């Protein structure tokens, strides 16, 4: 294989790669996150996992984070709608030419996607603080004051 054939192969992977990887990675992420929710919420595991109130709260954080990540995977599976692949726009979705496509890219994929990521990071921060609280004797007044309603507000923001 000479250098010219290598670059042709590289261009081919650049064109074909996203067509297969975006939906595949999104589907794998969606399936694994939904499996996490199903395993934690199953009635068999509930008695084992939720022995204390702190453990229940930690598993609630995990479930909420998995739901947020599953929603993020669903959003990311639609990324190809707003992109043209290849040189000279070889592969463009027919939806790409629609007038609403830039708005979908900006508001739905951009804003909502970033809001989901930020909420996921905040939930993982709360999970880490809860885990730290379990391993040490120190208490966090802020963490103690958080309730399910404030957790919903964090997710909403």
Secondary structure as UniProt FT lines:
FT   HELIX           3..41
FT   HELIX           43..49
FT   HELIX           53..76
FT   TURN            77..78
FT   HELIX           79..82
FT   STRAND          84..85
FT   TURN            87..88
FT   STRAND          91..92
FT   HELIX           94..97
FT   TURN            99..100
FT   HELIX           101..103
FT   HELIX           104..112
FT   HELIX           113..135
FT   HELIX           141..145
FT   HELIX           148..156
//
